[in-house]
């Protein structure tokens, strides 16, 4: 039986978050990727907060959609933190023509894939990650309304 500890922290007031939907998505990705034990913490923030974290931890002086911080422990459950900007989700959802909830769901899936070890630093790795994102969105009954070949889809 899978054992997942998933915690949410709200540091924004722009978007009402469907925690149950997001928890189910995290569990789906973990389960289908063969992860049986995980501790995942998700913080919902605004652009200013994620901009500061992006600058501090990655040296990128701009806001972004999602940041993932895997725990660096060798033993024990998979773990890590995911930070998502609801402000970016609202803005990008308008651009892509779907709900902010679906955009946020994409960020969560993307973040969990990073925690598991997927990367998107080159074209081949990015294609694999996009394919996984689309797979999980479809598994949740959501059609991806973006071009999976678009290299700038995530600004990590």
C-alpha positions in Angstrom: 0.0 0.0 0.0 1.3 3.5 -0.9 2.1 5.9 1.9 2.0 9.6 0.9 2.2 12.6 3.2 1.1 15.7 1.3 0.9 19.1 3.0 -0.3 22.4 1.5 0.7 25.9 2.7 -1.2 28.9 1.4 0.7 32.2 1.1 -1.6 33.8 -1.4 -5.2 34.9 -1.7 -5.6 35.2 -5.4 -6.9 31.7 -6.3 -9.1 29.3 -4.4 -7.2 26.0 -4.5 -8.9 22.6 -4.9 -6.6 20.7 -2.5 -8.4 17.4 -3.0 -7.9 17.5 -6.8 -4.2 18.4 -6.4 -3.7 15.7 -3.8 -5.2 13.1 -6.1 -3.0 14.3 -8.9 0.2 14.1 -6.8 -0.8 10.6 -5.6 -1.5 9.5 -9.2 1.9 10.7 -10.5 3.7 9.1 -7.6 1.9 5.8 -7.9 2.2 5.5 -11.6 5.9 6.4 -11.4 6.5 3.6 -9.0 7.0 5.7 -5.8 5.4 4.0 -2.9 6.5 6.4 -0.1 6.7 10.1 -0.4 6.5 13.3 1.6 5.5 16.3 -0.5 5.0 19.8 0.6 3.3 22.4 -1.7 3.4 26.2 -1.1 1.0 28.4 -3.0 2.6 31.8 -3.4 2.4 35.0 -5.5 4.9 36.2 -8.2 6.9 38.3 -5.8 7.6 35.3 -3.5 8.5 32.9 -6.3 10.6 35.6 -7.9 12.6 35.9 -4.7 13.0 32.1 -4.4 14.0 31.8 -8.0 16.7 34.5 -7.6 18.0 33.1 -4.3 18.1 29.4 -5.2 18.6 29.3 -9.0 20.1 32.7 -9.8 17.2 33.6 -12.1 16.0 37.2 -11.6 12.4 36.7 -12.7 9.2 35.1 -11.5 8.4 31.6 -12.6 5.5 29.2 -12.5 6.8 26.3 -10.4 10.0 25.5 -8.4 10.8 22.1 -7.0 13.2 21.4 -4.2 13.9 17.7 -3.7 15.1 16.5 -0.3 18.6 15.3 -0.7 18.3 12.3 1.6 19.5 9.0 0.2 17.4 6.7 2.4 13.7 7.0 3.3 10.8 8.2 1.3 11.0 10.5 -1.7 10.5 14.0 -0.5 10.6 17.6 -1.4 8.9 21.0 -1.7 7.0 22.4 -4.6 6.4 26.2 -4.8 3.8 27.4 -7.3 2.7 30.9 -8.3 -1.0 31.2 -8.4 -0.6 34.6 -9.9 1.3 33.1 -12.8 -1.3 30.3 -13.1 -4.1 32.9 -13.4 -2.2 34.9 -16.1 -1.1 31.8 -18.0 -4.5 30.2 -17.9 -5.9 33.2 -19.8 -3.1 32.9 -22.4 -3.7 29.1 -22.9 -7.5 29.3 -22.7 -8.2 26.9 -19.8 -9.0 27.3 -16.1 -6.5 28.6 -13.6 -7.1 25.3 -11.7 -6.0 23.3 -14.7 -2.9 25.5 -15.1 -2.1 25.0 -11.4 -2.6 21.2 -11.8 0.0 21.3 -14.7 2.4 23.1 -12.3 1.9 20.5 -9.6 2.4 17.6 -12.0 5.5 19.3 -13.4 6.9 19.8 -9.9 6.3 16.2 -8.8 8.0 14.9 -11.9 11.0 17.1 -11.0 11.0 15.6 -7.4 11.0 12.1 -8.9 14.0 13.0 -11.1 12.7 14.1 -14.4 14.5 17.1 -16.0 13.8 19.5 -18.8 17.1 21.1 -19.5 17.5 19.8 -23.1 15.1 19.0 -25.9 15.0 15.3 -25.4 14.5 15.5 -21.7 11.9 18.2 -22.2 9.9 16.1 -24.6 9.9 13.2 -22.2 8.7 15.5 -19.4 6.0 17.1 -21.6 4.7 13.6 -22.6 4.4 12.7 -19.0 2.6 15.9 -18.2 0.1 15.3 -21.0 -0.3 11.6 -19.9 -1.2 12.6 -16.4 -3.5 15.5 -17.4 -5.4 13.0 -19.7 -5.5 10.5 -16.8 -7.3 13.2 -14.9 -9.7 13.9 -17.8 -8.0 17.1 -18.9 -6.9 17.8 -22.4 -3.6 19.7 -22.5 -4.2 23.1 -24.1 -0.7 23.9 -24.9 1.9 22.9 -27.5 4.1 20.2 -25.9 7.0 21.3 -28.2 6.9 24.8 -26.8 10.3 25.1 -25.0 9.3 28.1 -22.9 6.2 26.6 -21.4 7.8 26.4 -18.0 10.3 29.1 -17.2 12.5 26.9 -14.9 
